[in-house]
Amino acid sequence: MSIDHASQTTLITGASSGIGAALARRLAERGTSLVLVARRAERLEALAAELRDAHGVGVETVSADLGRPGAGRELVAEIDRRGLEVTSLVNNAGVGMDGAFREQDPDELGAMVALNVGAVVDLSRAFVGRLVERGDGYLVNVASMAAYQPIPGMAAYAATKSFVLSFTEALWWETRDSGLRTLAFSPGLTRTEFFDAIGAEGYTGGFQTPDEVALALVRALDRRRSAPSALSRAGNVLATSLSRFFGRRSTVLVTARAARSAQLMRKSGAAPSRRS
């Protein structure tokens, strides 16, 4: 059954820029009411005003740091206080780091794991019961092409996205008969603030725009047959299959060569970049 976007109220995290903001625009075009969540309140308010004026949809904004323990439950409490009914959720907020693992700051690593993993679990748990009860929306957790193989030079980041992929595909099975569409969505290289902070040097392959990624996500949701995961670009399918053709050792070696891990390892001290 197709999604009736005009009947949805979708909460998007990391909505102040990049993929989150582009997705908000694409959904607003389809008549979706929105709850936009990120740390930067001024950017959220500017985007909300744009969408209200352009599409006449309802848009609420919530400024929140989702990396804190219990942030998901606090967000649910705020949604209830405002009398909102969220019917769909997109966990898009995330942070990335590259460079040699041994040189990365322990506090920044902990913050990355808290946001990329902890917040996804916390928010999914906080909302999934409500979404299943409603039964006509979607739960999307944004992973990454990095989720499909270990990446030296981005060891911890890739591992957090592997968690998101595995976790969400399992949730797809658990919710498959409820009417809720559960999806792990994996963008490839995308021109966002993610690379403004850590730098794009060392990353090969064509970059997509945030709007291209957002459109691919909406199209994945619109497919009649629900799937546990989807990619932002069809050409990335081969990269998800490395471990099927090679052993684990060879997969790491091939990935390191393709990702230019030796160059990434030299980018010590690269600042983390939030998608929020």
C-alpha positions in Angstrom: 0.0 0.0 0.0 1.3 3.4 -0.9 2.0 6.1 1.7 -0.5 8.9 1.9 2.1 11.7 2.6 -0.6 14.3 3.2 -1.9 12.4 6.2 1.5 12.1 7.9 3.1 14.2 10.6 6.8 13.3 10.3 9.5 14.0 12.8 12.9 14.5 11.2 16.1 14.8 13.3 19.1 16.6 12.0 16.7 18.8 10.1 18.5 22.2 10.1 20.7 21.4 7.1 21.9 18.8 4.5 19.8 15.7 4.0 17.4 16.5 6.8 16.5 19.9 5.4 16.2 18.6 1.9 13.9 15.8 3.0 11.7 18.3 4.9 11.3 20.2 1.6 10.5 17.1 -0.4 7.9 15.9 2.2 6.3 19.4 2.5 5.8 19.4 -1.2 3.7 16.2 -0.7 1.6 17.9 2.0 3.3 16.3 5.0 3.1 18.1 8.4 6.5 18.2 10.0 8.3 18.3 13.4 11.8 19.4 12.8 14.5 18.6 15.4 18.1 19.8 15.7 20.3 21.9 17.9 20.3 25.1 15.8 17.0 26.8 16.6 17.5 29.7 14.3 18.1 27.5 11.2 15.1 25.4 12.1 12.8 28.4 12.4 14.0 29.8 9.1 13.3 26.4 7.4 9.9 26.1 9.1 8.9 29.6 7.9 10.0 28.7 4.3 7.9 25.5 4.3 4.8 27.1 5.8 4.9 29.9 3.2 5.7 27.6 0.2 3.4 24.7 0.9 0.9 25.7 3.7 1.8 22.7 5.9 2.1 22.6 9.6 5.6 22.8 10.9 6.8 22.6 14.5 10.4 23.0 15.6 12.2 21.6 18.6 15.7 22.5 19.6 17.4 19.5 21.2 20.8 17.8 21.7 19.9 14.2 20.9 23.3 12.9 22.1 22.3 13.1 25.7 20.9 10.0 27.6 17.2 10.0 27.6 16.8 12.5 24.9 14.2 10.4 23.1 11.9 10.2 26.1 12.3 13.9 26.7 11.4 14.6 23.0 8.2 12.4 23.4 7.3 14.4 26.5 7.7 17.6 24.5 5.6 16.3 21.7 2.9 15.3 24.1 3.0 18.7 25.8 2.3 20.3 22.5 -0.5 17.9 21.7 1.1 16.6 18.5 0.6 13.2 17.0 3.7 12.0 15.2 2.9 9.3 12.6 6.4 8.8 11.1 10.0 9.2 12.2 13.2 9.8 10.4 16.4 9.4 12.5 18.8 11.4 10.4 21.0 13.3 12.9 24.5 11.9 13.0 28.2 12.8 13.4 31.3 11.6 11.5 35.0 11.3 12.2 37.9 10.1 10.2 41.6 9.7 10.8 43.6 7.1 12.8 41.5 5.6 15.6 44.4 5.8 18.1 44.6 9.5 17.6 40.9 10.4 17.9 39.7 12.2 21.0 37.9 9.7 23.4 35.3 12.3 24.4 34.5 13.0 20.7 34.3 9.2 20.0 31.9 8.8 22.9 29.7 11.6 21.7 29.6 10.1 18.2 28.5 6.7 19.4 25.9 8.4 21.7 24.4 10.2 18.8 24.8 7.7 15.9 23.8 4.7 18.0 22.3 5.7 21.3 20.0 8.3 20.0 18.7 6.1 17.2 17.9 3.3 19.7 16.4 5.7 22.2 14.2 7.6 19.7 13.1 4.4 17.9 12.1 2.8 21.2 10.3 6.0 22.3 8.2 6.3 19.2 7.8 2.8 17.7 4.9 1.7 19.8 2.9 4.8 18.7 3.9 4.3 15.1 2.9 0.7 15.1 -0.5 1.6 16.7 -1.1 4.1 14.0 0.1 1.7 11.3 0.2 3.8 8.2 3.5 5.7 8.4 7.2 4.9 8.4 10.3 4.6 10.6 13.5 5.5 8.7 17.0 5.3 10.3 19.6 6.9 8.1 22.7 4.6 7.9 25.4 5.1 5.2 27.2 3.2 2.5 29.9 3.0 5.2 27.6 0.5 7.0 28.3 -2.3 4.5 32.0 -2.9 5.2 34.7 -2.0 7.7 36.6 1.2 6.7 40.1 1.7 8.1 40.5 5.4 8.7 36.8 5.7 9.6 36.7 2.6 11.9 34.4 3.8 14.6 32.1 5.8 12.3 31.6 2.9 9.9 30.8 0.6 12.8 28.1 2.9 14.2 26.4 2.9 10.8 26.7 -0.9 10.6 24.8 -1.0 13.9 22.1 1.2 12.4 21.7 -1.0 9.4 21.6 -4.3 11.3 19.3 -2.9 14.0 16.8 -1.4 11.5 16.6 -4.4 9.3 15.8 -6.5 12.4 13.1 -4.0 13.3 11.7 -4.3 9.8 11.0 -8.0 10.5 9.5 -7.2 13.9 7.1 -4.6 12.4 6.5 -6.0 9.0 2.8 -7.0 9.7 1.8 -3.8 11.4 1.4 -1.5 8.5 4.5 0.5 9.6 7.2 0.8 7.0 10.6 0.4 8.7 13.6 1.2 6.5 17.4 1.6 6.8 18.4 4.1 4.2 22.0 4.5 3.2 23.3 7.6 1.3 26.6 7.5 -0.5 28.9 10.5 -0.6 26.7 13.6 -0.2 27.7 17.3 -0.4 26.7 18.4 3.1 28.3 20.1 6.1 29.6 16.6 7.1 32.5 17.2 4.6 32.8 20.9 5.4 34.3 20.0 8.8 36.3 16.8 8.0 37.2 17.8 4.5 36.4 16.0 1.2 40.0 15.2 0.2 40.7 11.4 0.2 37.1 10.6 -0.7 36.6 9.3 -4.2 33.5 8.8 -6.3 30.7 11.1 -7.4 29.0 13.2 -4.7 25.2 13.5 -4.6 23.4 16.6 -3.5 21.2 16.5 -0.4 18.1 16.9 -2.6 19.1 13.9 -4.8 19.4 11.8 -1.6 16.1 13.1 -0.2 14.3 12.3 -3.4 15.7 8.8 -3.4 14.5 8.3 0.1 10.9 9.4 -0.8 10.9 7.1 -3.8 12.0 4.2 -1.6 9.1 4.9 0.7 6.7 5.1 -2.2 7.6 1.6 -3.4 4.6 -0.8 -3.1 6.7 -3.6 -1.7 8.4 -2.7 1.6 12.1 -3.6 1.9 14.3 -3.6 5.1 16.9 -1.3 3.5 17.6 0.9 0.5 20.4 2.8 -1.1 20.4 6.4 -2.3 22.0 5.4 -5.6 21.5 2.2 -7.6 25.2 2.1 -8.7 26.2 1.5 -5.0 24.8 -2.0 -5.0 28.1 -3.6 -5.9 29.9 -2.0 -2.9 27.3 -3.6 -0.6 28.2 -7.1 -1.8 32.0 -7.2 -1.2 31.8 -9.7 1.6 29.8 -12.1 -0.6 32.7 -12.3 -3.1 35.7 -12.1 -0.8 36.7 -13.4 2.6 36.7 -11.0 5.6 40.4 -10.3 5.3 40.2 -9.6 1.6 37.2 -7.4 2.1 39.1 -5.2 4.5 42.1 -4.9 2.2 39.9 -4.1 -0.9 37.9 -1.6 1.0 41.0 0.1 2.4 42.3 0.5 -1.1 39.1 1.8 -2.5 38.5 4.2 0.4 42.1 5.4 0.3 42.4 4.6 4.0 46.1 5.4 4.1 45.3 9.0 3.2 42.3 9.0 5.7 44.6 7.8 8.5 46.8 10.9 8.0 43.9 13.2 8.7 44.5 13.0 12.4 42.6 15.5 14.5 39.8 15.9 12.1 36.9 17.6 13.8 33.6 15.8 14.0 30.8 17.1 11.9 27.1 16.8 12.9 24.3 16.4 10.5 21.9 18.5 12.6 
